[in-house]
Amino acid sequence: MNGILIVDKPAGWTSQDVCSKLRGVLREKRVGHSGTLDPMATGVLPVFVGRATRAVEFAENDRKRYTAALRPGLVTDTQDITGRVLESNPRKFSEDDLLEALRSFTGELLQVPPMYSAVKIGGRKLYELARRGQSVERPPRPVTVYSLTLLGRDGEDILLDIECSKGTYIRTLCHDIGRRLGCGGAMAALRRTRAGAFDISDAHALADVIREAEAGMPDRFLLPVDSLFQALPAYTADAAREKKCRCGTDFPVSVPDGEYRVYGENGEFLMVGRARAGRMATVKSFFEVV
C-alpha cells in the first residue's frame, strides 16, 4: 500500500497518535506525517503510507495556511489557552491598533520558539525542560508570514487567516501580536486549512478513515504519491530509459533543465528527476523495489 492520506486531524490527538493508529488499521509499518500539529489543533495533516514515506522531506518545507483564534488579554506559559495563566489584562485597543499590529507581523520575521515546543537546545527538547519548570535562551529563527488577515470575531476572540512558512509557531504569533497590542494574547483555537498542495477539501475525518479500513477498504482515501508533485512538469521515459531509471543511472533527455515527474511507459510514477545539461538524474525514486 502506497500513497498519501490527507487526514482532518481531530482535537486532542497528536500527529504521532494519528500515525500510530493508522499503522494498526492499515497494517502498514511505514506511516509518517509532514507538518506537526499541536494536540489542540485540527485540520490538514498529510500522512504518507508505504513507500510514499520517501516523499515526506518534500512536503516539510511547504507553505501552510491556518484559521486561528487569538484571545487578547490572556498570557499563558504555553502561549495557548491550555496552559497555566500568567497574566489576565484589560483589552484596551482600537480596531486601527489591531490592524496596525497585524501589518507589523506580515513578511519576514524573527520568531523566538516557545518553551513548549519540540525545538532542541543542547540536545534537549524545549518542552522537556519546560515541564521541569526550566526556561532557557532560545535564538530567534527566521520565518515568513505571507498573509495575515482579520476575519472577524467570535465573542472575545479575534479570528485570523494566516499563510506562513515552515517552522512558524502560530501560538507564538498570537502571543507576540497580543504583546504588541499591550495586553498580551494567547491562541484559543487553530485549524490548518492548507498544507502545500493539499486543501481542507481533500481531508477526511480520522473516524471515516478507520471505518473504511476496518471494512476492508484501507486504500479508499489514498492519493497517489505524485499528487504531491503536480507543480512539476511530467516526463515519460521509454523502456530503455526506464530501465536505467530503475537502476539509478542517469540517462539522456531533450528537455529544459529542472525537476520533473518521471513516469514509465505504462504510466507508473517512477521518480522525481532533475534534468541538467541533457541528462536526467534521480532526485528520489518511488517505484517499488522487488
Steps between C-alpha positions, in 0.01 A plus 500: 500500500648832389358851495413815687208523738373848587357476850287765667675463834262507795568707810666313785715281276870557436621459143689190614182362662336516156791317337508234771129433460530477122793258519266263676186538289689512169733216604794695364809585705615774266277791601622855557371856488619844396434817693431425867177638646457575871252269678241780532523577125286345228516486124724393215758237597667328201579140591736298281451126470736229375771606259334841483675576833800581281313816396465647852815709459349673197186601690664632816601832343156574354305811590220454752171682546300527822192646656595603853319654794697748709372573848626846602580585860616149590862387543582134574816293532411300186383805301159336453195461723602151616787640705541650844375858512781747568311824436145615442485860379237752386452500123535866406583547134324637196424336167773715347745378767413142410540549125832676550621214720403246235687695232811504719501119513481449124811419298836363611520476879730374771299280736615360834369141526285434809630299792220250444630382162707215357790730407825365645746712696816322613354168388189534718149573376371827638173352623694251715676791671176699528326212676776512760438868553814606314529781247802550272609756245370417153657659196242656269436322171403653166142430387276662241136600541378541143157628600323582827136595461236595754193282446286638779421408859351210690398645836817634657726316254657656191482274193797504264586343165874431481722373219855433614822312449624181658596539864260782582342457844147639488487493880802728510354724231185543713713566807710760319199677346345521847820646638502759221141592597619559856276242668650165408335225303464124478388264226147379570451272198687390189391330180738430213316556174782432256839328492684544172301336221230370735189692607249431776261381227743211439492394865304212655393458861720253683191306608400454134846377407495248784149383410589438136821318594316275742242431226774365274560816293819639653607679183169672423624850587861459387632754249785398267840622613548704183209724612761671718700601193230631266684831465785318321480423126458136401747294298432150366800272460518234229587140591877550474497816711263342752745216546778748574270686736426183697873434525563851632696598190458836329390506136490742206199729455407792276319722750582829674695484825288457811310246709243261350247233589635198314263222389546165328330415173217330690432819700670387822652786699868419526676794656562868537789566263723795426600582145829679452704544185304235311509230772223391741613387843304366796406737780277242675352177369153377589459171310474185708825309531432131450 
